Amino acid sequence: MTPRVLVACEFSGTVRDAFLARGYDAWSCDLLPDEHRSNRHITGDARDYLNDGWDLLIVAHPPCTRLCNSGVRWLSTPPPGRTPADMWAELDEGAALFSTFWNAPIERIAVENPVMHRHAKQRIENYQEFSQSVQPWQFGHPEFKRTCLWLKNLPVLIDTDRLAPPVRGTEEHKRWSRVHRMPGNAKQAMERSRFFPGIAAAMADQWGQAALQEMRLAA
């Protein structure tokens, strides 16, 4: 009995490979091809594969630009060359995508996203507040990047290698803030979307075991 795991919105294979390394039947799916050309990657829209008998869905980094609280200002004051109608249409698209994943016909679901603003929450079907937020430094990475996790039938993640964050204003604090200091171009957006291996390992260890134990009890 091997849990089948779909990691949606991932082209790097970080989360997928963490599950594969522990013996799970894991696949990634993204509109982009796998950067390592893995034969465990589906190039396409993950929404087309949600009914394929998965035991666990992890949405590693769905498009969140219009959902996140940090970007709510663009709804009223769009960037140059864009209109308010553009911004609200993209918000509707992002909320619909999140809704599809969150309400997928899969027993165990985890969706990653930054903190959302109220307009996004109002548009998501069966919305509930996120289950926990984690930082890379809780899992051995000397970096800041708060990640919120919406969990369905999964336990919250337990720290595996907790580091002590540096004092604000120091050079070390600046180095830990690498992700936040990246310029806002398309290439850097892809880099910001990469998952941290320490968090991926915790997911594979903790969620993989939780799914396996439940499946054994139900058999």
C-alpha positions in Angstrom: 0.0 0.0 0.0 1.7 3.2 -1.2 0.0 6.6 -1.0 -0.3 8.4 -4.3 0.9 12.0 -4.0 0.3 14.9 -6.5 2.4 18.0 -6.1 0.7 20.7 -8.1 2.2 24.0 -9.3 5.8 22.7 -9.0 8.4 22.6 -11.7 11.5 22.2 -9.5 10.5 18.8 -8.2 11.7 19.6 -4.7 8.6 18.4 -2.8 7.9 15.5 -5.3 11.5 14.2 -4.9 11.2 14.3 -1.1 8.2 12.0 -1.2 9.9 9.8 -3.9 13.0 9.4 -1.7 10.7 7.9 1.0 9.1 5.4 -1.3 5.8 7.2 -2.1 4.2 7.2 -5.6 4.7 11.0 -6.1 4.2 13.1 -9.2 4.6 16.8 -9.8 2.5 18.9 -12.2 3.0 22.4 -13.6 2.4 24.4 -16.8 6.2 24.5 -17.1 8.2 21.4 -17.8 10.3 19.9 -15.0 13.6 21.6 -15.0 15.4 18.3 -14.4 13.4 16.5 -17.1 12.0 14.0 -14.6 9.7 11.2 -15.9 7.7 11.9 -12.7 6.4 15.2 -13.9 3.2 16.1 -15.8 3.4 19.2 -18.0 -0.1 20.6 -18.0 -2.9 22.1 -15.9 -3.1 20.3 -12.5 -6.8 20.8 -12.4 -7.1 18.3 -15.3 -5.7 15.5 -13.1 -7.4 16.0 -9.7 -9.8 13.0 -10.3 -7.0 10.5 -10.9 -7.1 8.7 -7.6 -4.6 10.6 -5.4 -4.4 10.1 -1.7 -2.6 13.4 -1.0 -2.6 16.7 -2.9 0.1 19.3 -2.1 -0.2 22.6 -4.0 3.3 23.9 -3.6 3.1 27.4 -5.0 -0.1 28.4 -6.8 -0.3 31.8 -8.5 -1.0 34.1 -5.7 -0.2 37.7 -6.8 -3.7 38.9 -6.6 -4.7 36.9 -3.5 -1.9 38.0 -1.2 -2.4 40.7 1.4 0.8 42.5 0.3 -0.7 43.2 -3.2 -4.2 44.3 -2.3 -3.3 47.9 -3.1 -3.1 47.1 -6.8 -6.9 46.4 -6.9 -7.5 50.2 -6.4 -4.3 51.6 -7.9 -3.1 49.3 -10.7 0.5 49.3 -11.9 1.3 51.3 -15.1 -0.5 49.9 -18.2 -3.1 47.9 -16.2 -6.7 48.7 -15.3 -8.7 48.0 -12.2 -10.8 45.6 -14.3 -7.6 43.7 -15.1 -6.7 43.4 -11.4 -10.1 42.2 -10.3 -10.3 39.7 -13.2 -7.0 38.2 -12.1 -8.2 38.1 -8.5 -11.3 36.1 -9.6 -9.0 33.7 -11.6 -6.7 33.2 -8.6 -9.6 32.6 -6.2 -11.2 30.1 -8.6 -7.9 28.2 -8.9 -7.5 28.1 -5.1 -11.1 27.0 -4.7 -10.6 24.1 -7.2 -7.6 22.8 -5.3 -9.1 23.3 -1.9 -12.4 21.5 -2.9 -10.7 18.7 -4.9 -12.0 15.1 -4.5 -8.9 14.1 -2.6 -8.9 13.0 1.1 -5.8 15.0 2.2 -5.0 18.4 0.9 -2.3 21.0 1.7 -2.3 24.4 -0.1 0.5 26.9 0.3 -0.2 30.6 -0.1 0.8 33.9 1.6 -1.7 35.7 3.9 -4.8 36.6 1.9 -6.8 39.8 1.9 -10.6 39.8 2.5 -11.6 40.1 -1.1 -9.8 36.9 -1.9 -11.3 35.1 1.1 -14.8 36.2 0.0 -14.3 34.6 -3.4 -13.0 31.2 -2.3 -15.5 28.3 -2.0 -15.7 26.8 1.5 -12.9 29.1 2.7 -11.4 28.6 6.1 -8.4 30.3 7.7 -5.0 28.8 7.2 -4.0 26.0 9.6 -0.5 27.3 10.4 2.4 29.4 9.0 6.0 28.2 8.9 9.4 29.8 8.3 12.4 28.2 6.5 14.5 28.7 9.7 12.2 26.3 11.5 13.5 23.6 9.2 17.2 24.3 8.9 17.3 27.1 6.3 18.8 30.5 7.4 16.1 32.5 5.6 12.9 34.4 6.1 9.9 33.6 4.0 6.6 33.1 5.8 4.5 30.4 4.3 0.9 29.8 5.2 -0.6 26.3 4.9 -4.2 25.5 4.5 -4.6 21.8 5.6 -7.4 19.3 5.2 -7.1 16.0 7.1 -3.4 16.6 7.6 -1.5 17.4 10.8 0.4 20.7 11.2 4.1 20.4 10.5 6.5 20.1 13.5 9.8 21.9 13.4 12.7 19.7 12.5 15.8 21.9 12.7 14.9 25.2 14.4 17.5 28.0 14.0 17.7 31.3 16.0 16.8 34.3 13.8 19.4 37.1 13.7 18.8 40.5 15.2 17.0 42.9 12.9 19.2 45.5 11.2 22.3 43.3 11.2 24.1 42.1 8.0 23.1 38.5 8.9 19.4 39.6 9.0 19.8 41.1 5.6 21.2 37.8 4.3 18.3 35.9 5.8 16.0 38.3 4.0 17.4 37.3 0.6 14.0 36.3 -0.8 12.3 39.6 0.1 15.2 41.6 -1.3 14.9 40.0 -4.8 13.9 42.4 -7.6 10.4 41.9 -8.9 11.1 40.5 -12.4 9.8 37.3 -13.9 13.0 35.3 -13.4 13.2 36.2 -9.7 9.5 35.4 -9.3 10.3 31.8 -10.4 13.2 31.7 -7.9 10.9 32.9 -5.1 8.5 30.1 -5.9 11.1 27.4 -5.1 10.3 25.3 -2.1 12.8 24.8 0.7 14.2 21.2 0.9 13.9 21.2 4.7 10.2 22.0 4.6 9.7 19.5 1.8 11.4 16.8 3.8 9.2 17.5 6.8 6.1 17.2 4.6 7.2 13.9 3.2 8.1 12.5 6.6 5.1 13.8 8.6 2.3 13.9 6.0 3.5 10.8 4.2 3.4 8.8 7.4 0.0 10.2 8.5 -1.5 9.2 5.1 0.1 5.8 5.2 -1.1 5.1 8.7 -4.7 6.2 7.9 -4.8 4.1 4.8 -3.5 1.0 6.7 -6.2 1.5 9.3 -8.9 1.8 6.7 -7.8 -1.3 4.8 
